C-alpha cells in the first residue's frame, strides 16, 4: 500500500482500529498493514506528524473530525429536506426553498433558546428535529436554497452518508465525555461499550 493510496483508505481503517481496540477484537490484516506502514513512515521521518503518516491529514485536506461533522450535518439536512414536504411530487428545489426559509427563521431563535439542549422536543415534526440535529453539529447551515442545493443535493460526497466507518467514528468526536466513557468501559473490561451519545 503506497503512501498516496493511504489517504483514500485511512478513515475506514481508523474506524476499524478504534472499534477493534474498544471491543477487544482482533485487528484486521488490512488495518494492521496500514498501521505498520504509517508508523514506520512516522518513525523514519517520512511524514510531518503521525496523522500525516497514517494518511489522516495532508496539506489542503480537512481533518477527519471536520469531514465527519460536515457529513453528519449533511445527512441530517438531507433528512430535513426529505421530510419538509409530504407530497413526493414537490421538487428538490422547492424543498430547498422551503427549508431555507425555515433555517433563516429558526436558527436565530435556537441560538438563543436551545444552545445547551441535547435533543429537540419530541413533539416537533421529524424534518424540524433533523434540522435541529444538523444545527447542533456546529458547522453552520446554508441559509439559502442555492446553498442547500449545492451543499446537500448536488454535492457528490467523497464518503457516502451511509458509510459504516463514518457512523462508527461520529459518536467519538462529539464531546470530551465520550473519551472518558470509553476509558472507563475499557478499564471495566467491557467487550461491548455502550453506544456513546
N, C-alpha and C positions, 0 to 999 in steps of 0.2 A: 504494500500500500504506500503510495508516494505521499509526500507532504501536501501536494496540491489536492489530491483526492481526499485527504483527511478533512478538509474544510466542508466538503459535501456531505460527509457521513458522521461527523463528530457529535452532533447533538443527539441523534438517536442512541449512539454508543454511550454517551454520558448518562442518558436516562437509564439505559440498561445497567451500567455500572452502579449508579446510585441505588436503583431498585434492588439489584443483586446484593449489595452490601447491607442495605437496611433489612432485607428479608432473609438474610443468611443463605442466599442461593449461590450456586457456583457461577462464576463469571464466564460468559460465553467465549468461545475461541476468538471470534471477531473483536469483541471488546478487549480481551486480553492483548491481542496483537496491536490494536490501536493504542492502548495504554503503554505498552512496552516501547513502541516506536516513538510515541510522544515523549515519554520520559527520557529515552536515550537522546532524542534531539535536544531536550532541555539541558540534560547533563553535559552534552558536548558543546553547548553554547550556540546551537544552530538556530535558535529562536529567541525572540525578545519576550521572555516570560513563559511560564508553564501553560497558560491559557493559549498562547500562540503556538507552542509546541504541540499541543493537543488538537489544534485546529479549531479552537473555540472562539478565537478572535484573530483579526488581522486588520491591517490598515484599511480603512474605508468600510469595515463591517460593523454592524451593530452587535452589542454584547448580547449573549443568549437571553439574559433577563429581559432586555428590551424587545427582542424578537418575539419572545413568548407573550409579553404584555400586549404588544400590538395584535398578535394572532388571537389572543383571548378576547380583547376588545372587539375585534372584527367578527369573531364568532358570535358574540352577544349582539352586535349590531345587525348581523345577518338574521338572527332570530327575531329581533325587533322589527326589521323590515318585512320579514315574512308574516308576522302577526298583526301589523298595523292595519291591514285591510283583510277583512274576512272573505271578500269576493276574490276568487282566483283570477278573475278577468282584469283586475286592477294591474296596470303595468308596473314594472320595476321602477321606472322613472317617477310615476305617480306616488309610489310608496316612498321613494327618496324625498319627494317634495313634502309629503305628509310628515315624515319623520323629522325632517329638517325644521319644520315649524315647531314640533314638539321639543326638539333639542333646544332651540332658542328660547322657548317658553319655560321649560322645566329645569334646565341646568343651573341658571342663576338662583332659583329657589332652592334646589338641592344643595348648592354650595353653602347656603346659609342654614338650612334646616336639618340636613341629613349628613353633614360632614363625618360624623362618627358612627353612623348607622351601619350595622353589619349586613343586614338583609333588607330588601324592600318590603313594604307592607304586603301581607298575603292577599289582601282584597284588591290589589291593583291588577289590571289586565296583564296578561303574560308579556305583551310587547313592551309595556311600560316597565315591568320588572327586568326584562332583558336590557332595556336602555339604561336602567339604573345600574345593573351589573357592569355594563360597558363603561359607564361613568366612574364607577368605583375602581376600575383598573388604574385610573390616574394618568393616562397618556393623552388625554384630550379626545374630544369627539368632533368630527366635522359638523359644522353648523349650517351647511348649505346642501341643497340637493345634489349639486355637481360634486361637492366634496364627498358625500356619501357614495355617490355613483363611482367616483374614482377610487376611493379607498376600500370600499367593501364589494361592490358589484363587479367592476371591471378589472380590479387588481387580480393578477394571477399570482397567488402567493407561492413562494418557494416551498412552503410547508403547508400541507392541506389542513383545513380546520379540524378534521377528524384524526390527525396523526396521533398514534398511540404515545410516542415519546413526548409530544407537547403536553398531552393530558397527564402524563406521569410526572413531568417536571413542574408544571404550573403550580401545584399546591405548595411546593417547597420554596417558591420565591415570594410568596405573599407577605409574610411577616417574620420577624426575628423569632417569635414564639414557636414557629414551626421547627426551627433548628433545635430549640430547647426540648420540644416534644420528641423529636426524632432521637436526640441523645438519650433522653430518659427511656424511650422504648428500647433502644439498643442495650442500654445498661440493664434493663429488666430481662433482656433476652427474648423479647417478643419476636416471633418469627413473622408475624403479620402486623405491622404497625397500623394503628388506627388511621383512617383517611384524615388527612390534615385539612383543616378548614382555612 
